[in-house]
Amino acid sequence: MSGPIVVTDHAFGGLDHERAVAEKFARELVVHQCRSEDEVVEALRGVEVAFVNLAPVTDEAIQAMPPGSVLIRYGIGVDNVDVQAADAHGVRVCNVPDYGADTVADHAVACLLALLRRTNQATQAIRRDGWLAAADLGQIRGFRETTVGLLGLGRIGRAVAARLRAFGFEILAHDPYIDASNAAAEGIRAVDLDELLERSHALSLHAPLTDQNRHLIGRHAISKMRTDAVIVNTSRGALVHEAELARALMEGRLGGAALDVFDPEPLAWDSPLRELDNVILTPHAAFYSESSLRALQRLASEEAERALSGRPLRCEVTRRTP
């Protein structure tokens, strides 16, 4: 391999780990902040090792890279990368699935607890009206009387469950790859999707985005949920049909939502979700902590070092290599 190492886009304060790898292999580090598909195509043209954060890596962008190249996604999901095109063109794609599971779990649980305790509604009412009686917040269920459903039981889902157990929640989970006996050993009961939706007082999403589950939480799923249920999404925005969610919240068919991810991002200025007291909005920040960012960049850079050294990649998501 020869030529520069490219960063298509990033949201970090610095790129020390990436620069260290470039220097070790006598490469130039070229840093972009691509937003459009055309910008990504030009940034990746002829490049053999590249990092990508949120920029769209389409079929055309993949074809701009030589076969045998390596594309490293900063983070877990690879839905902004055309992995099928990468397979076809012989470009290897890898991710960093384990850099910040604890941080995302912390964020998800913080949002879930706030929704169940209705802290956002209380804050808005006090700001607007000066004060309110506790009973004006409506029914608030004790945590030991509350069922939390986890859609997805990978690293982050299990980390969420571990945190929730201390509060006494009943924890259910649905995951097509779940091992019911292993889940039970962790205090989690495996259920089918319908039972998860019907029984959960709080539903937390921890599934990767696929063609099969896009907009999974839409009109049909919401119709099966309790009218006081709350939803937390720190996974992928497109798991939720935002218009149907907003409609259900405004019509009182759901109790609340906390969203860290959106489809598309940023959230549209005219989205009704911005105006609802029972909605918590955060700017795709569940992953964010100083320690998780350090781990993300270090692990991604170590993957680049493996690629440049000709060693096997640690977390390849493509199915075949050249």
C-alpha positions as CSV (number, residue, x, y, z in Angstrom):
1,M,0.0,0.0,0.0
2,S,1.1,3.6,-0.7
3,G,-0.4,7.0,-0.7
4,P,-2.2,9.1,1.9
5,I,-4.4,8.0,4.7
6,V,-7.7,9.9,4.5
7,V,-10.3,11.0,7.1
8,T,-13.5,11.8,5.2
9,D,-15.1,13.5,8.2
10,H,-14.8,13.6,12.0
11,A,-16.1,15.4,15.1
12,F,-13.1,15.1,17.3
13,G,-10.9,17.7,19.0
14,G,-7.8,16.2,17.4
15,L,-6.4,13.3,15.4
16,D,-3.3,12.4,17.4
17,H,-3.8,8.6,17.0
18,E,-4.4,8.8,13.3
19,R,-1.4,11.1,12.8
20,A,0.8,8.7,14.7
21,V,-0.2,5.8,12.4
22,A,0.4,8.0,9.4
23,E,3.9,9.0,10.6
24,K,4.8,5.4,11.5
25,F,4.2,4.3,7.9
26,A,5.5,7.6,6.3
27,R,2.1,8.6,5.0
28,E,0.4,11.9,4.7
29,L,-2.8,12.3,6.7
30,V,-5.4,14.1,4.6
31,V,-8.4,15.4,6.6
32,H,-11.7,16.4,5.1
33,Q,-15.1,17.3,6.4
34,C,-17.2,15.8,3.7
35,R,-21.0,16.1,3.8
36,S,-22.2,15.3,0.2
37,E,-21.7,12.1,-1.8
38,D,-19.7,13.9,-4.4
39,E,-17.3,15.2,-1.8
40,V,-16.8,11.7,-0.4
41,V,-16.1,10.3,-3.9
42,E,-13.4,12.8,-4.5
43,A,-11.9,12.4,-1.1
44,L,-11.6,8.6,-1.5
45,R,-10.4,8.5,-5.1
46,G,-7.4,6.2,-5.3
47,V,-7.2,6.0,-1.4
48,E,-6.2,2.6,0.1
49,V,-6.8,3.4,3.8
50,A,-9.6,5.8,5.0
51,F,-11.6,6.6,8.1
52,V,-15.2,7.7,7.8
53,N,-17.6,9.0,10.5
54,L,-21.1,10.0,9.2
55,A,-20.4,10.9,5.6
56,P,-22.3,8.8,3.0
57,V,-20.0,6.2,1.3
58,T,-22.0,5.1,-1.7
59,D,-21.3,2.6,-4.5
60,E,-19.6,5.4,-6.5
61,A,-17.4,6.3,-3.6
62,I,-16.5,2.6,-3.0
63,Q,-15.6,2.2,-6.7
64,A,-13.2,5.2,-6.4
65,M,-11.1,3.1,-4.0
66,P,-8.8,0.4,-5.4
67,P,-9.7,-3.2,-4.6
68,G,-8.0,-4.3,-1.4
69,S,-8.5,-1.0,0.2
70,V,-9.7,-0.7,3.8
71,L,-12.4,1.7,5.0
72,I,-12.7,2.1,8.8
73,R,-16.0,3.4,10.2
74,Y,-15.6,5.4,13.4
75,G,-18.3,3.7,15.5
76,I,-20.6,0.7,15.5
77,G,-23.2,1.1,12.7
78,V,-22.2,1.0,9.1
79,D,-25.5,2.0,7.5
80,N,-23.9,5.1,5.9
81,V,-21.5,2.7,4.0
82,D,-22.7,0.6,1.0
83,V,-21.2,-2.6,2.4
84,Q,-22.7,-4.7,-0.5
85,A,-20.8,-2.5,-3.0
86,A,-17.7,-2.9,-0.9
87,D,-18.1,-6.7,-1.0
88,A,-18.5,-6.6,-4.8
89,H,-15.6,-4.3,-5.3
90,G,-13.2,-6.0,-2.9
91,V,-13.0,-3.1,-0.4
92,R,-12.8,-4.2,3.2
93,V,-14.9,-2.4,5.7
94,C,-14.5,-2.6,9.4
95,N,-16.1,-0.9,12.4
96,V,-15.3,-0.2,16.1
97,P,-18.1,-2.0,17.9
98,D,-16.7,-1.9,21.4
99,Y,-15.4,1.6,22.0
100,G,-18.3,3.2,24.0
101,A,-20.9,0.6,25.0
102,D,-20.8,1.8,28.6
103,T,-21.2,5.5,27.6
104,V,-24.2,4.7,25.3
105,A,-25.7,2.6,28.0
106,D,-25.3,5.3,30.6
107,H,-27.0,7.8,28.3
108,A,-29.9,5.4,27.4
109,V,-30.5,4.7,31.1
110,A,-30.4,8.3,32.1
111,C,-33.0,9.2,29.5
112,L,-35.2,6.2,30.4
113,L,-35.2,7.2,34.1
114,A,-36.0,10.8,33.3
115,L,-38.9,9.8,31.1
116,L,-40.3,7.4,33.7
117,R,-40.0,10.1,36.4
118,R,-41.3,12.8,34.0
119,T,-38.6,15.2,34.9
120,N,-38.8,17.1,31.6
121,Q,-42.5,17.7,32.0
122,A,-42.0,18.9,35.6
123,T,-39.2,21.3,34.5
124,Q,-41.3,22.7,31.6
125,A,-44.3,23.2,33.9
126,I,-42.3,25.0,36.5
127,R,-40.8,27.3,33.9
128,R,-44.1,28.0,32.3
129,D,-46.5,28.1,35.3
130,G,-44.3,28.7,38.3
131,W,-45.2,25.5,40.2
132,L,-47.4,22.4,40.1
133,A,-48.6,19.7,42.4
134,A,-46.8,16.3,42.1
135,A,-50.1,14.6,41.1
136,D,-50.4,17.0,38.2
137,L,-47.7,15.0,36.5
138,G,-50.0,12.0,36.2
139,Q,-49.5,8.5,37.3
140,I,-45.8,7.6,38.0
141,R,-45.1,3.9,38.5
142,G,-42.5,2.7,41.0
143,F,-39.5,1.1,39.3
144,R,-40.1,-2.3,40.9
145,E,-43.6,-2.3,39.2
146,T,-42.1,-1.3,35.8
147,T,-41.2,-3.5,32.9
148,V,-38.4,-2.4,30.6
149,G,-38.1,-3.9,27.1
150,L,-34.9,-4.1,25.2
151,L,-35.0,-4.4,21.4
152,G,-31.6,-5.8,20.8
153,L,-29.4,-7.6,23.3
154,G,-25.8,-7.0,22.1
155,R,-23.1,-5.3,24.1
156,I,-25.1,-2.1,24.7
157,G,-28.4,-3.8,25.4
158,R,-26.7,-6.0,28.0
159,A,-24.9,-3.0,29.5
160,V,-28.3,-1.3,29.8
161,A,-29.8,-4.3,31.5
162,A,-26.9,-4.5,34.0
163,R,-27.6,-0.9,35.1
164,L,-31.4,-1.3,35.3
165,R,-31.2,-4.4,37.5
166,A,-30.1,-2.3,40.4
167,F,-33.4,-0.4,40.3
168,G,-35.6,-3.5,40.4
169,F,-37.1,-3.3,36.9
170,E,-38.5,-6.4,35.2
171,I,-36.4,-6.7,32.1
172,L,-37.6,-8.3,28.8
173,A,-35.6,-8.5,25.6
174,H,-36.2,-9.4,21.9
175,D,-33.3,-10.2,19.7
176,P,-33.3,-12.8,16.8
177,Y,-29.9,-14.0,17.9
178,I,-30.8,-14.1,21.6
179,D,-29.8,-17.1,23.7
180,A,-32.7,-17.4,26.2
181,S,-30.8,-19.3,28.8
182,N,-27.8,-16.9,28.8
183,A,-30.2,-14.0,29.0
184,A,-32.1,-15.6,31.9
185,A,-28.8,-16.0,33.7
186,E,-28.5,-12.2,33.5
187,G,-32.0,-11.6,34.8
188,I,-33.4,-10.9,31.4
189,R,-36.4,-12.8,29.9
190,A,-36.4,-13.4,26.2
191,V,-39.8,-12.8,24.5
192,D,-41.1,-12.4,21.0
193,L,-41.6,-8.9,19.5
194,D,-45.3,-8.7,20.1
195,E,-44.9,-9.5,23.9
196,L,-42.1,-7.0,24.1
197,L,-44.2,-4.2,22.6
198,E,-47.4,-5.1,24.6
199,R,-45.8,-5.5,28.0
200,S,-43.1,-2.8,28.1
201,H,-43.6,0.4,30.1
202,A,-40.4,1.6,28.6
203,L,-38.8,0.4,25.4
204,S,-35.1,1.0,24.7
205,L,-33.8,0.4,21.2
206,H,-30.4,-1.3,20.7
207,A,-30.6,-2.9,17.3
208,P,-28.5,-2.3,14.2
209,L,-30.4,-0.8,11.2
210,T,-31.2,-3.3,8.5
211,D,-33.6,-3.3,5.5
212,Q,-35.9,-5.5,7.5
213,N,-36.3,-3.3,10.6
214,R,-36.3,0.2,9.0
215,H,-39.2,2.1,10.6
216,L,-39.9,-1.0,12.8
217,I,-41.4,1.4,15.4
218,G,-44.1,2.8,13.3
219,R,-47.9,2.8,13.3
220,H,-48.3,-1.0,13.7
221,A,-45.8,-1.4,16.5
222,I,-47.1,1.7,18.3
223,S,-50.6,0.3,18.2
224,K,-49.5,-2.7,20.2
225,M,-47.9,-0.6,22.9
226,R,-49.3,0.7,26.2
227,T,-50.6,4.3,25.9
228,D,-48.3,5.3,28.8
229,A,-45.2,3.6,27.4
230,V,-42.1,5.5,26.7
231,I,-39.5,4.9,24.0
232,V,-35.7,5.5,24.1
233,N,-33.7,5.4,20.9
234,T,-29.9,5.7,21.1
235,S,-29.3,3.2,18.2
236,R,-30.3,4.4,14.7
237,G,-32.8,7.0,13.8
238,A,-34.4,5.1,11.0
239,L,-35.6,2.3,13.4
240,V,-38.4,4.8,14.3
241,H,-40.9,6.3,12.0
242,E,-40.6,9.9,13.4
243,A,-43.9,11.2,11.9
244,E,-45.9,8.3,13.4
245,L,-44.1,8.6,16.7
246,A,-44.9,12.4,16.9
247,R,-48.5,11.7,15.9
248,A,-48.9,9.1,18.7
249,L,-47.3,11.4,21.3
250,M,-49.5,14.3,20.3
251,E,-52.6,12.1,20.4
252,G,-51.8,10.6,23.8
253,R,-51.2,7.1,22.4
254,L,-47.7,7.0,24.0
255,G,-46.3,8.5,27.2
256,G,-43.0,10.0,26.0
257,A,-39.8,9.5,24.0
258,A,-36.1,10.2,24.3
259,L,-34.3,10.4,21.0
260,D,-30.6,10.7,20.4
261,V,-30.7,9.7,16.8
262,F,-32.8,10.9,13.9
263,D,-33.6,10.2,10.2
264,P,-32.3,12.4,8.7
265,E,-29.9,14.3,11.0
266,P,-30.2,17.0,12.2
267,L,-33.8,16.9,13.2
268,A,-35.9,19.1,11.0
269,W,-36.6,22.6,12.4
270,D,-40.3,22.1,11.8
271,S,-40.5,18.7,13.5
272,P,-43.4,18.6,16.1
273,L,-41.0,16.6,18.3
274,R,-39.3,19.8,19.2
275,E,-42.4,21.2,20.8
276,L,-43.5,18.3,23.1
277,D,-42.8,18.4,26.8
278,N,-42.8,14.6,27.0
279,V,-39.9,14.3,24.6
280,I,-36.2,14.5,25.4
281,L,-33.9,15.4,22.5
282,T,-30.1,15.0,22.4
283,P,-27.8,15.6,19.4
284,H,-26.5,12.1,18.5
285,A,-24.4,12.4,21.7
286,A,-25.0,9.1,23.5
287,F,-21.5,7.9,22.5
288,Y,-19.9,11.1,23.8
289,S,-17.5,11.1,26.7
290,E,-13.8,11.9,26.8
291,S,-12.9,8.3,27.5
292,S,-15.1,6.9,24.8
293,L,-13.7,9.2,22.1
294,R,-10.2,8.3,23.1
295,A,-11.0,4.7,22.9
296,L,-12.8,5.1,19.5
297,Q,-9.9,6.9,17.8
298,R,-7.3,4.6,19.3
299,L,-9.1,1.4,18.3
300,A,-9.8,2.8,14.8
301,S,-6.2,3.8,14.4
302,E,-5.0,0.3,15.5
303,E,-7.2,-1.1,12.7
304,A,-5.5,1.2,10.2
305,E,-2.1,-0.1,11.5
306,R,-3.2,-3.7,10.9
307,A,-4.3,-2.8,7.4
308,L,-1.0,-1.1,6.6
309,S,1.0,-4.0,8.1
310,G,-0.9,-6.6,6.1
311,R,-2.3,-8.2,9.3
312,P,-5.9,-9.5,9.7
313,L,-8.5,-6.8,10.6
314,R,-10.0,-7.1,14.1
315,C,-13.6,-6.1,13.2
316,E,-14.2,-6.6,9.5
317,V,-17.9,-6.4,8.5
318,T,-17.5,-7.3,4.8
319,R,-17.9,-10.9,3.9
320,R,-15.0,-11.5,1.6
321,T,-11.5,-10.1,1.2
322,P,-9.4,-9.9,-2.0
